[in-house]
Amino acid sequence: MTLRLYNTLTRRKEDFIPLETGIVKMYVCGVTVYNYCHLGHARAYVVWDMIRRYLATKYQIKYVQNITDIDDKILKKAQENNTTMQAIAEQYIAAYDEDMAKLNIAKADDYPRATETIPEIIELIQQLIDRNYAYASGGDVYYAVQKFPCYGKLSGRKLEDMQAGASGRVDEQEPYKRYPFDFALWKSAKPNEPFWSSPWGNGRPGWHIECSAMVRSRLGETIDIHAGGTDLQFPHHENEIAQSEAAYAKPLANYWMHNGFVNIDGEKMSKSLNNFTTIRDLVTHFHPMAIRLFILQAQYRQPIDFTEEAINAATKGWETIRDGMLFAADFGAKLGWENIASPARSDVGEAIACFEEAMDDDFNTSVAMSHVFELAKKLRSERNSLSHAGKTAASSEVLFQDWQALSYMTSILGFVADISDRQVTVENISDPEIESLIQQRIEAKKAKNYQEGDRIRDELKALGITLVDQKDGTTRWLRA
């Protein structure tokens, strides 16, 4: 099946055809570094990481994600903390890296910063002025949206409709605009703010122009995929198109992709509702891969609702997938997997083909995950059989190929599992200590002290030890 993706610009699914054979240039709008990342960031960057991983099975990927390190919010944070803009930026860039690593989000090939792209930004602004798409006024520079006939083509908004719905009041903070919807490309310096010199005086760039300049400087005038959250569609991405296409007379991107919103208990996540949930807070309560699963269980364009019930279900789902992924570590040697060289079964090929068919359909992870769960549940069932009965229903070769198929799928979805994921406590308990406690439990049950027997069972369970009572009166045990 040909890879098809939904293009926000054309509002339909399209066959994906890269500009250069075998190469994909992808740009994702990154964070403004003035605070910790929240669940909305997690949703976006897990989604683009998943898409990047799948594209990498077919193409060479050039993946760029910018960092906005000059912004009003950063300056305000610096003033509140009596420090510099650079110090605030570095603090939250480091925090971002930590958060993304916990979610197993691969690093971009390049993280251009706005403050490192000032010469390119100034060059682009001057080009827009020279082409009569922008004008300098009072030390500021504005983009004249009425000069760009296609303004609104991404979002579907029309200037005349926007004008009709506007109040008509002059923006007191930007008195030099010629038209209410013109937007700033360059802002003149205010007292006690960092600035750069330019042909229009000391100042700093506007937000939208930064991305246009960084796309061109790192990937060229036209790229394959430009991605970001739905909230960036207007005005940010709309303004990027207006800037870049006016300057270079070429499409900025052939495909525009946007991930859906995150709701918290049915309400859109927003600062006004004070329902922002940071990633670093979430991972103290839930496994990072359960969070990743929660995100990927929905198709990326659809809104998702973060509720206690949903994240608890994702946690249980992750435990099933984890046990399937760890099957090789638990039982591979016992089943002689190092000597297996049998050809792949047709049904395994069909399972992978169904998984890829879902991914080729605009990265439909909600369907792709069903194939992951099918394999994981089978391996988990066989794991239980091995643990309880010492044998499996399926042959070693069948289990090995199922595990390989699951590993392929989970690697594309970005899941990672480790034996330590199952450790309930860091405390180690030796085999003789376990046997001693089991014997104490047997004696307690013989004495009909069932409460003590249950207490010992629960104590072992808390240490990651599962007891399996046999019909002959003996008790087998296994580490979780």
Salt bridges, closest charged atoms under 4 A:
GLU14 OE2 - ARG12 NH2 3.75
ASP15 OD1 - ARG4 NH1 2.76
GLU20 OE2 - LYS25 NZ 3.38
ASP49 OD2 - ARG53 NE 2.73
ASP49 OD2 - ARG292 NH2 2.55
ASP72 OD2 - LYS187 NZ 3.82
ASP72 OD1 - ARG204 NH2 2.33
GLU90 OE2 - ARG113 NH1 2.62
ASP97 OD1 - LYS107 NZ 3.65
GLU98 OE1 - ARG280 NH2 3.03
ASP99 OD1 - ARG280 NH2 3.17
ASP109 OD1 - ARG52 NH2 3.33
ASP110 OD2 - ARG218 NE 2.88
GLU174 OE1 - LYS177 NZ 3.26
GLU193 OE1 - ARG204 NE 3.49
GLU221 OE2 - ARG216 NE 3.49
GLU221 OE1 - LYS250 NZ 2.91
GLU240 OE1 - HIS226 NE2 2.85
GLU240 OE2 - HIS236 NE2 3.24
GLU240 OE2 - HIS237 NE2 3.97
GLU245 OE1 - LYS153 NZ 2.80
ASP281 OD1 - HIS285 ND1 3.85
ASP323 OD1 - ARG322 NH2 3.13
ASP323 OD2 - ARG380 NE 2.86
ASP323 OD1 - ARG422 NH1 3.39
ASP330 OD2 - ARG383 NE 3.46
ASP330 OD1 - ARG422 NH2 2.74
ASP347 OD1 - ARG345 NE 2.96
ASP360 OD1 - LYS58 NZ 3.55
ASP361 OD1 - LYS13 NZ 2.66
ASP362 OD2 - ARG301 NE 2.75
ASP402 OD1 - ARG345 NH2 2.90
ASP402 OD2 - LYS378 NZ 2.71
ASP421 OD1 - HIS287 NE2 3.14
ASP431 OD1 - ARG479 NH2 2.94
GLU452 OE2 - ARG455 NH2 2.87
ASP454 OD1 - ARG457 NH1 3.43
ASP458 OD1 - ARG457 NE 3.29
GLU459 OE1 - ARG455 NH1 2.97
ASP469 OD1 - ARG441 NH1 3.10
ASP469 OD2 - LYS445 NZ 3.78
